[in-house]
Amino acid sequence: MTAPLLVELLTEELPPKALSRLMEAFSKNVFEGLREKNFLAGVAESQPYATPRRLAVLVSGVLDKQPDRVVERKGPAVNTGLDASGKPTPALLGFTKSCGADVAKLERRSGDKGEYFVYSSKQKGEPLKQHLAAIVEAALKKLPIPKLMRWGSGEAQFVRPVHGVVLLHGKKVVPGTVLGLKSGNKTLGHRFLGKGLITIKQAKDYEKILKRSGKVIAAFDARREAITKALDAAAKKLAADWNLGRNAELVDEVTSLVEYPVVLAGGFDPAFLEVPKECLVISMQQHQKYFPLADKEGKLLPRFLFVSNMQAANPKEIVHGNERVLRARLSDAKFFYDQDRKQRLADRLPRLANVVYHNKLGSQLERVQRLEKLAGKIAQLLKADRAHAERAAQLCKADLLTEMVGEFPELQGIMGRYYAKYDHEPTVVADAVEQHYWPRTAGGELPKQPIAVCVALADKLDTLVGIYGIGLVPTGEKDPFGLRRAALGVVRILVEKSLALDVKDLLAGARSQFPNGVIADGVAQDLHGFMLERLKPYLREKGFEADEIDALVSLNPARLDQVLPRLKALREFRALPEAQALAAANKRIRNILRQAGGTPPDAPNAALLKEPAERKLAEEVQALDAQVAPLLKAGDYTQTLKRLAGLRPAVDEFFDKVMVMTDDAAVRHNRLALLNRLSNLFLHVADISRLQS
C-alpha cells in the first residue's frame, strides 16, 4: 500500500534567519532516507513546510512495507576460493560461514578480473514502522545546525526544544520515538489564534487543516507570497512604494517570524526625516523588521509597513505599540546624528591613533596616512586633483569614531559623506568618503568620480598588501579580511573604468608605504597572481570561453584596462578561417622554442636566411611589425589580429619547406629568432597557441 507520509516536529520558535535552510535540508534528508530504505514507490515527491514553530515534510507515494528483494554478497575469486584439487580453501569456507550457507549454494560470476563467487539471498521487506523513527532521527542529525541545545531532563538535542512529533502515513499513525517523544497525529496551531490541539486525520490534508483550524499557513513559499502581495496592496492604498526596503533577506526573515501574516501600516513624526534616510531605513529594517515607504521619486515618507502575527478586529493597539517602539529607535538615531555634527570629521583624526587596524600593521591613523600618500600618487597618474584625493583619503575613516557608525557599522562611509558635507568639504571629497568602499559586493556599484576612484583603489590596495603581506592569505572558503572582494574590486575598477594603470606598479606603490620588515618581500608579485585568479571568473561571467581567458591571463597582463578589448579582438579573430591554422602554428612554435631551450634574444639576421620560404616569412613579419605597431599603440587589437591573419600562407609554406632544427647552429639559431619574432607579434594581444580547435 502506498500513501502520503507526513512528518512534523512541533518546536519552540526556530531561528528565523536559518528557517528556510533548515526546511529544505530536513525535507531532502527525510526523502533521501526513505529512498535509501526502499520505501518510495514510483515518482515520489516531497513538499517541505516550515513556520516559526514547526518543521514538516509531506512525501507522496510512500510504501507501508519495503518490497522483497534479492541481496547479493560478493565472495572471493574462484582461483582463491578453490585449491588445485578443487576443494574449498579457508577463505571460501570463511565466506560461506559468514553468509550462513554452504558452498553448494554459491553462484559463479564472471567479471573484469575473472570468475568470483556470489551468495544470493531473498530478504523480506520490513514495515515502515520499523524504520521511520530512525530515518527522521538521522535526517535531524544532518541538519546544518551550528549549536544544539538540551531541554527538560532528557538527553534529546535540537536547535530548539521539541514538544510534539507527527508521523502519519495516510490515515495511520506510524509508531516510533523521535527526540524522546512518541509519535502521534496531533499538533498545535497558531500560538494565540489556534483552537488547541488539532487532530490530523489524513496526511494529505495537513496544510488545509492547519490553515482552517489552526490559523497557520504552513508552506513557507505560500506565506512569503501572501506577505509580498499584502505589502504591495497596502503600499498602493497609501499611494506609496516599498521598494526602498524591498530586501529579499528581510522578506524571508519576516516570513520566518509569523504563522498567519497580517500587514499593517504605521507612521512616525515627519521631524525625523531631517535625519539621513539611510539611518531611518536601517533602524526600521534591521531593528524592527519594518518596511519603509517612499514616494514615486524615492523620497522617504513618514510611514512604514510591518507584518503582524496577529489578526485583530481592531488593530489600532498593535499599530500604536509598533509606532511607540519605532519612535524610540528613531529618537536614538536623531540624537546620534545631532551629537556627531557637533564635532568636525577632521577634528576626529587624532583619535584614530587609538584605534588598532591590526596589531602588526599599526593604527587606523597610520593606515589613513598611507592612504593619503597612495591616493595622491594615483591621482597624479590619472591627472585628477591630487589635493582633493589626499583630503578624501585623510577623512575616509573618520566616521568610524562617530556615534551613528558605532551603532550601525553598515553606515560607515555613508555617514562620512553626510558629515563631510555638513563640514562644507568639497562635494567630490564628501562623495569619495562614501564611495571609497565601493564596490561593497561582487557586483556592486563602482565609485563614480575620479577622486573616489583614487581613494577606493588606495584603500583596497593597502588592505591587500597589508593583510596578505603579513601572511593572512585566504584559504578555502575562509577570507575574514575580504581580500578576494578587495582584489575583485580593484580588477573591476581598472577594467570597467578603462584606467591606464599598471597593476604591478600600483601594488609596488602600496608596498612602499609600509615600514621595512613588516611586509613580505614578494607580496606584490604574489598579489598580482592572486588578482589574476579573481579576473578569470569575472571574465567567465562576461561570456568569454575558458581557452580565450587562458590565452590572455597566461601572459600575466599588468594593464587590466586592455583585457576586454584584447579578448573581444581574440573572439573575432578565432571566427576567421585562418585562425585555427595560425593557432596550431603558434603552438608548434612555442613547443620548438621550449625544446630549443628558450627564446633567442636577438633579431633574425637577413644574411643567414637561405631558403625562399624563410626569406618570404621574414619580409612579411618585418612589414607587419611596422604596420601593427600604431594599431597596438591605439589599442586597436581587432585590426591587429586581422592583419596578422594574413601571415597564414607564409607560415604554412615555411613549415612545409624549411627545417628549423638544422645541424648548422647559426642557421638554426636564426630560424628560432625568426619564429620568436613571429610569435611575439601575436603575444602583443594574446597567446593564440592556447586556443582550442
N, C-alpha and C positions, 0 to 999 in steps of 0.2 A: 504494500500500500504506500502511495506517495501522498504527501500533504505539505502545506506550507509550515515552516518551523519558525516560531518566534522566540527570540532570546532577549530578555530585558533585564538590566540592572538598575534598580531604583537607588539613588545615591543622595548624599548632601550636595550642595552646589559645586559643580565641577569648574575648574579653572577656565574662564571664558576664552582666553586667547589660544588655548590648546584644544578647545572642544571639537572643532571641525576635523582636526588632525586625529584626535582620539577616535572620533566616529568612523572615519574612513579606515583606520587601521583595525579597529575592532570588527567591523563588517568583513574586511578582507581576511582577517585571521580566522574567524569562525567559518567562513565559506571554505577557505583552504583546508581547515581541519576536517570538515565534513567530506571534502573531496578525497583527502588522503585516506580516510577510513571507509571510502566507497559507499557513502550514504546519499550521494547525489544521483538523480535519475534524469536522463535526457538533458535538455538545455535548461539547467537550473540558473537562477539569478538571485542576487541579494539586493535588498533595499535597506540602506542604513538610516537610522533615526538618532537624533540627539537633541536634548534640551538641557537646561541648567541642572536638571535633577535626574537625568536618565541617559543611558546608552542602550541602544537596541538595534537589532537587525532582524529582518524578515527574509527567510530563504525559501524560495519556491522549489517544488519537486524534490522533497527530502523523503527518503525511504525510511520505513519504521524498522527495517531489518536489512543488513548487508546481504547482497546476493552470495550464494555459494560460489566458491572459486577454487581453482587449482593452484596450489602453491608449489613452486619448484625450488629445489636446492641443488646448486652445482657442486659436484664432488671432485675427487682427484682425477687426473688424466689416466687413461686406460693403462698406459705403459708404466705408470707409477702405482696404480691400484692392483695390478696383477704381476706376479713374478714370472720367471722364464717358463715355468711349468703350467702357468695359467691359474695359479691359486691366488686368493686374495692376500694382499700384503697388510701389515698392521695399519697402514694409512687408510686403506679402504674399509677395513673392519671398524676402525675408529669412527669413520664417517657414517657407516650403517648403524652403529650403536647410537650415535647422536640423533639419528633420524628415527630410531625405534623400529627399524625394518631389517630385512636380511638382503644379501647380495642379489638374490634372485629377483627382487622387486625393483632393482635399479635399471634404468634405461641407459643406452649408449647414444651419445650425440656427437656429431662432427662439427668442429669449429676451425678457426684460422690456425690454431696451434695443434690440431689433431683431435683425436677422439677423447671424450671425457664421460664420466658417469653423472647421471642426474637422478634425483629422487623426487617423484611427483606424488602429491597427496591432496585429497579433497578437503577443503576447510569449510565447515558450515558457517553461514552468515550469522552474525551476532546482532542482537536487538540494539536499537538506538539508545535505549535507557542505560545500556551497559557502557556507553562511550561518551554521551553528550556532555555530562558534567566535566569530564576530563578535557574534552575538546575546548569548552568555554574557559576553563582554568588556564589551559595552555595559551589560548588567544589573549587572555588578560596579561599573562606574563610577558608577552611580546610587544605590548603597547609601549609607545615612546614616552615613558614617564620617568623624569629625572629623579624624583623624590617620592617615596612611598610613605604611607602613614598607617599606624595601627589604631584601633578603637575598641572600646569595651575591654573585656577580659580575654578575648580570643587571640589567636595568632594570625588571623587574616590580615593582609596588607593590600591597600589600593591607594590611588591618588586622593580619594575622599571616602569617608565611611559609607558602606553599602547597607541598605535596610531591607531590600527585597530582591528576589530573583524569580523571573518568569521563564519557564521552559515549557513551551506549549507547541505540540505537534498536531496540527489540525485542531480537533476539539479535545485532545487528550493531554493531560499534564505528564511531562516526562519526569519521573522521579530522579532526584540527584541532589547533591550538595555542592554549592559554589561559594567560596569565601566564607565557609562555615554556616551558610544559610540554606535551608531546604527550599526546593523549587515549588512553585505553585502557579496559579493563573490570576492572581490578584495584584493590583498595582494602585498607585495613588495618582490623582490628577493634579491640577494647579494647587499650590500651597494654600491659597486663600479662596479661590473661586471653585475649586473642586467639591464633589459631593461625597467625600470619604472614600472608602475602599471601592475600587471598580473591578468587577469580575470580567475577564476577557474570555468569552465563551468559545470564540474561534480565532485562531492566529491571524487569519486574513483580515479580520475586522479591527485589528489593533489601532490603526490610525484613525478610523472613523469613530470608534468607541471613545478614544481619548478626547477627541475634539468635542463630541456630543455630551459626554458625561463628566469629563474632567477639565474642560476649558483649556486644552493643551493642543497646540499644533506641533505634532511630534516630528515631522520632517523638517530638517534644517533648511533645505533649499526652499520649501514652500513658505516657511516662516520668513526667510530673508526676502523673498519676492513680495510677500504681503507687506513687509516693512517698507520696502522701496516704493511700492505703489502708494501706500498711505502717506509717505513723506512727499511724494510728487503731488498728490491730491491736496494735502494741507498747504504746501507752498503755493500751489496755484490759487487756492482760495484766498491767500493773503497777497496775491499779485507779486510774489517774490520767487526767488530761486535758491535752492540749497546746494548748488554746485560748488560754492565756496568751501563747503565742508564735506563734499562728496568724496569720501575716503573709503575704499573697499575694505580695508582692515577694520575701520571703525564700524561699518555696517555689519561685518561679520561678528565683531565683538558684542555689539548690541543684540544681534540675533542670538548670541550665546548667553545673554543675560535674562531673556524673557521667554515665557512659555506661551503667553497669549498677548501678543503685542497690540498696544493701542497708542497711536501717535497723537500727541497733544502739542499745542503752541503756547509759548510764554513770551514775556518781554522783559526789558531792563531799561533803566534810566538812560535816555539819549546822551546825558552828560558824559557817560563812559566812552562815547565814541571819540572823545578827544584823545584817548589812548590809542596807540598804533593798532590797527586792526589785527595784525598778526598775534599780538598779545591776547586780544579778546578771543580770537578764534581758537588759539591753543588752550586758553583757560576753559572754554566751552567744550572742546573736543577731548582734550587729554584728561582733565579732572572730572568733568561731569558727563561725558559721552553725549553731549548735545550736538545738534546740527545748526550752525549759524545760518542766517538768511541774508541775502543781498538783493539789491535791485538789479534791473537789467544791465546797468553799466558796471556791475560788480562791486558797488559801494555797500559796505556793511550796514544792515538795518538793525534797529534796537529790538529785534525779535529773534526767536530761536524755536526749533522743534526738538522734541525729545520723545523717546519711546518708553511708555509706561508698561509695567507688567500687571496692571490692574484695570479692570473695566468698571467704571462707576457711572451711576445715573447722572451725577453732578460732579464733574472732575475738577471743580474750581479749587478745592483744597489741595489737590495733587499739584495743580499748576502753581498755586501760591507758594507751596512748600519748595518746589524746584526753583522758582524765581528768588526766593529768600536765600537759598544756598548759593545760587549764582551771584547774587548781589555781593555776598561776602567775598567770593573769589575775585570778582571784578574790582572791588574796593581795594583788595591787596595789590592787584595789577596796577591800578591807578596810583596807589601810594608808592610802589616801587618806581614807577615812571617819573613821578614828581620828585622823588628823592634823588634819583640818578641824575636828573638835569641840574641839580644844584652844584655839581662839580663837572668841570670840563673833562673831556676824554684825555686831552693832552696832560692834564694835571694828575691823572691816574698812573701815568707811565712809570714813575719811580717805584711804585708799589709792585710792579711786575717782577722786580728783583727778588721779591719774597715768594713768588710762585714758581715752583720747580717744574720745568718742562720734562727733563729726565735727569736722573742723578749723574749720568755720565756726560750729558750734553748741556748742563747748566740750567739757568732760569729762563723764564719767558722773556725777560728783558734782554738777556744775551741773544735769545733767538730773534727778537724784534730787530736788534742791531744788525744781525746777519741779514735778515730780510731786507732791511733798508738799503744796505750796500748792494745786494744782489739785484733787487728790483731796479735800482738806479742804473746798474750796468745793462740790464735787459732793456730798459727804456732807451738808453743810448743806442743800442743795436737796432731798435725798432724806430728810432727817430721820434720817440714820444717825449713828453715833458718830464725830464728827469726829476725836477723838484717835486712835482705832483706825485710821481711814483714813490719817491722816498718818503714823502709825508704820509701817503696812504699806508705804506708798509709800517711806518712808525706807529700809526694809530690802529692798525688792523686787529690787534689783540687786546686793546684797552678795555673793550666792553666785557671781557671775562671777569673784570672786577666790579661789574655793576650788579645791583640787587636783582634786576629783571633777568639777566642771564644766569645768575646764581639760582633763581627759582625755575627758569625754563632754559636749560642749556641748548635746546634746539634753536633758540633765537639768537645765538651768537652770530655776529656779522650783521644780521637784520637790525638789531638794536644799535649796533655800532653806527650804521648808516643814519638812523634817526637822530642819534645823539651828535654825530658829526655835523649834520645839517643844522641842528639846534645851536651848535657852536659856531655856525657861519663858516665852516670849512668849505672849500670849493666843491661844487656838485660832483665833479669827476673823482675827487678824493673820497667823498662820502659814499658814492656808488661803489668804488673799489673796495672799501672796507667791507661791504656786504658780499660783493661778487668774487672776492679773492678765495672764497670757499667753493666756488662753482668749478666744475660740475659736482654737486653734492652726491649724485648717484651715477651709476654707469652710463645711463642715457640722459642725464640731467642737462639743464641749460648751461651753456658756456658763458664766461664773462663777456660782456657786450662791448666795452670800450677799451682802448689801448692801455690806459693806466691800470684798469682792473686786470687785464691780461698779464701785465708785467708782475703785479703783486701775486696773482694766482700761480704763475709759473714759479716765482721765487719761493712761495710757501710750500708748494708740492716738492720742488727740487730739494729744499732744505730738509723736509721730512724724510724724503727718500735717502739722501746722502747720510743724514744723521743717524736715523734708526737702522738702516741697512749697514751703515759703516761701523756700528758697534756690535754687529753680529746678530741682530734680531731679524733674521731673514724669515719670511713666511714659509711655513711647512704644511703640506697637505691643505686642509681647509682652514687652518688657523692663520689668521692675519690680524692680530689685535690692534695694530697701529694703522691699518688700512693702506698698506704700501701698494697693493695691487690697484686699489681705487685711485691712489695718487698717481701711479705710473700711467694708468689709462687716461687720467685727466690731462696729464702732460701730452700724451700722444694725441688725444682728441683736439686739444687747443692748437698744437703745432700743425696737425693735418687739416682740420676744418677751418682754421683761421688763415691757412696758407702763409705761415710765418717763415721767412727765410733765415732760420736759426739752426745752427749745428747743435744737435742734442748732446754730442760728446763734449763740446765746448761749454754748454750750459752746466753739465754735470761737473766738469772740472772747475768751473767758476764757483759752483755751490760748495765743492770740496775745499776750495781755497779759503773759505770763510771760517773754517774750524781751526782751532789751535793744533799745532803739531802733536802727534802721538795719540790723538783722540780717535781719529777715523782711520780705518784700514786703507793701506796704500792703493790697492787695486779696485777700490769701490766704484770709481767712475766707469771703468771697463765692465765690471760685473753688472752694474745697473743698466748699462746700455743693452746688454743681453737680456736682462730682466724686462726691460721696456719693449724690446722686440718680441718677446713672448706674449706680452699683452697686445701687441699690434696684430698678431696672427688671428685671434678670434674676432677682433674688431673688423678686420678686412673680410673675414668669412661672412660676418653679418651684413657686409656691404654687397655680398653676392659674388665675390671672386672665388675661383676654384683653388683647391689646395696647392696644385702644382704651380699655378700663377703666383700665388703668395710666396711659395718656396723659391721661385725664380728670382724674386726681388729681395726677400728677407735674408736669403743666404749670402747676399752681398754686404750685409751689415750696414744698411744705409744710415747716415747721420742726419741727412736733410729729410725729415719726415714730411715736409710740405710737398716734396716731389713724389711721394709714394702713390697717391691716387692717379695723378697724370701718367706716371710710368706704367701702372697696372692697366689703365684704360688703353694706353697705346699697345701694350702687350696683348690685350684681348683682341684688338683689331688686327694686330699682326698675325695671330695664330689662325685667323679666318682666311688668310691669304693662301693661295695654292703652293707658294714656295716655303711656307712656314715649317712644315713637317720635315722636309729635306734639310733645311738650314739648322733646325733644332738637332737633328741626328748628326749633322756635320760638326756642330759645336760640341756635341757630346763626345764625338770621336777626337776632336781637337783637345778637349780637356783631358781625355784619357792618355793621348800621346804625350802631352806636356807633362802629365803626372809621372808617366813611366820613364820619361827622359830625365826626371829628377828636378823639375822646376821650370820656371818661365825665364827665357833669356832676357836680360835687362836691356840689351841694345837693340837698335832698329835693324831690319834686314839690309844687307849690302847688295846694291844693284849689280855689282860686278860678279857676284857669286851666283846670280840667278841664271842657270844654264838652259833649263827646259822652257819651251814656249809657253806651256800651261802655267808655270810658276811666275814667268815674267808678266803674263796677262793678269793673273790674280794680284800680283804686287802693284801693277799700274792701277787696277780698279780700286784696290784698298786705299792706295795713296790719294786717288781722286775723291773717293767717298769720304775719307778722313777730313779733307778740306771742305767738302760740301756739308757734312753733318755738324761740323763744329759750331757754325752760327745757329743751327737748329737747336742743338743742345743748350747753347747759351740762352736761347729764347724760351727754353722749356717745351719745345715742340717735339715731344717724344714720338708721337704718332708718325709724323713725316720722316723722322729719323729712321724708324724701323722700316717704313715703306721704301725708303731709298736703299737701305741695306738689303732688302729682299731682292734687289736687282743683282746681288752678288751670286745668286744661286748657280747660274750656268758656269761661271768661272770657278766656283768652289767644286762643283761636280767634276769638271774637267781636270782640275788639279788632283783630286783624289783618284781619278781614273788613270792618269798618265804619269804622276810623279811619286817616286818612292821617297818618303820623308826620312826614314831611318837608314839612310845610305851609309856605306863604310867610310866615305870621306867626311871626316869630323867637321871641317869648316863648312862644307855644303849642308851637312845635317843641321849644324847649329844655325845656319842662316835660314833654312826652311822652318825650323822651330820658331825662330824670331818672327818670320812672316805669319805663321799661324797664330802666334801670340798677339800680334798686332791686329789680325783679323778678329780674334776672339774679343779683344778689348773694345773694338768698335761696338759690339753688341752689349758688352758689360756696362757701358755708359747708361743703358736703360735697364737691362735685366739679364740674368743668366739663362738664356733660352735653352741651354742644354738640359735644363731640368723640366722642360715641358714634356708631358706625356703625349704619346700619339693618340 
